[in-house]
Amino acid sequence: MARHTCKRSLTVTLTLFVMQGWLYLEPIFGSEDILQQMPNEGRKFRAVDATWRRIMAAVRKAPEVLLMCSDDELLKNLIEANKFLEQVL
């Protein structure tokens, strides 16, 4: 039980980190000019953007927090997205 609680807590925390980074960077990397000036960061942000949109689409279909937070694939995607965001920020 404690393992599941820790995993859920980590998932929620990473979701908030990714959301915060995505909200900050989305208007910046929405500009083609910026993408041309920063191609590596732009590629990483596009990967995060695709992951974030996929996660949000899944949440809209199944908004049960405890169920979503138990998904190993979700946690893996959030860890990767957070890593990319740290490289871009």
C-alpha positions as CSV (number, residue, x, y, z in Angstrom):
1,M,0.0,0.0,0.0
2,A,2.8,2.4,0.9
3,R,4.5,1.7,-2.5
4,H,1.3,2.6,-4.3
5,T,0.9,5.8,-2.3
6,C,4.5,6.8,-3.0
7,K,4.0,6.1,-6.7
8,R,0.8,8.1,-6.8
9,S,2.4,11.0,-5.0
10,L,5.4,11.0,-7.5
11,T,3.0,10.8,-10.4
12,V,1.0,13.8,-9.2
13,T,4.2,15.8,-8.4
14,L,5.7,15.1,-11.8
15,T,2.4,16.0,-13.5
16,L,2.5,19.4,-11.8
17,F,6.1,19.9,-12.8
18,V,5.5,19.0,-16.4
19,M,2.3,21.1,-16.5
20,Q,4.1,24.1,-15.1
21,G,7.0,23.8,-17.6
22,W,4.7,23.2,-20.5
23,L,2.5,26.2,-19.6
24,Y,5.7,28.4,-19.5
25,L,7.3,27.1,-22.7
26,E,4.3,26.5,-24.9
27,P,3.8,30.2,-25.9
28,I,7.6,30.5,-26.5
29,F,8.0,27.5,-28.7
30,G,4.7,28.2,-30.5
31,S,6.8,30.6,-32.6
32,E,8.5,29.2,-35.7
33,D,11.2,31.9,-35.3
34,I,12.2,30.5,-31.9
35,L,12.1,27.0,-33.2
36,Q,14.6,28.0,-35.9
37,Q,16.8,29.7,-33.4
38,M,16.7,26.9,-30.9
39,P,16.3,23.7,-32.9
40,N,17.5,21.2,-30.2
41,E,15.4,22.7,-27.5
42,G,12.5,23.0,-29.9
43,R,12.7,19.2,-30.7
44,K,12.7,18.4,-27.0
45,F,9.7,20.7,-26.4
46,R,7.8,19.2,-29.3
47,A,8.3,15.7,-27.7
48,V,7.1,17.1,-24.3
49,D,4.2,18.8,-26.1
50,A,3.1,15.6,-27.8
51,T,3.4,13.6,-24.5
52,W,1.5,16.3,-22.5
53,R,-1.4,16.4,-25.0
54,R,-1.6,12.6,-25.1
55,I,-1.7,12.5,-21.3
56,M,-4.4,15.2,-21.1
57,A,-6.5,13.4,-23.7
58,A,-6.3,10.2,-21.7
59,V,-7.2,12.1,-18.5
60,R,-10.3,13.6,-20.2
61,K,-11.4,10.1,-21.2
62,A,-10.8,8.5,-17.8
63,P,-10.6,11.3,-15.1
64,E,-10.2,8.9,-12.1
65,V,-7.1,10.2,-10.4
66,L,-6.2,7.1,-8.5
67,L,-6.5,4.9,-11.5
68,M,-4.5,7.2,-13.7
69,C,-1.8,7.6,-11.1
70,S,-1.3,3.8,-11.0
71,D,-0.3,3.7,-14.6
72,D,3.4,2.7,-15.0
73,E,3.5,4.1,-18.6
74,L,2.2,7.4,-17.4
75,L,4.9,7.7,-14.8
76,K,7.6,6.7,-17.3
77,N,6.3,9.4,-19.8
78,L,6.2,12.1,-17.1
79,I,9.8,11.3,-16.0
80,E,11.0,11.6,-19.6
81,A,9.0,14.8,-20.2
82,N,10.3,16.3,-17.0
83,K,13.9,15.4,-18.0
84,F,13.4,17.1,-21.4
85,L,11.9,20.2,-19.8
86,E,14.9,20.5,-17.4
87,Q,17.2,20.5,-20.4
88,V,15.1,23.2,-22.2
89,L,14.7,25.4,-19.2
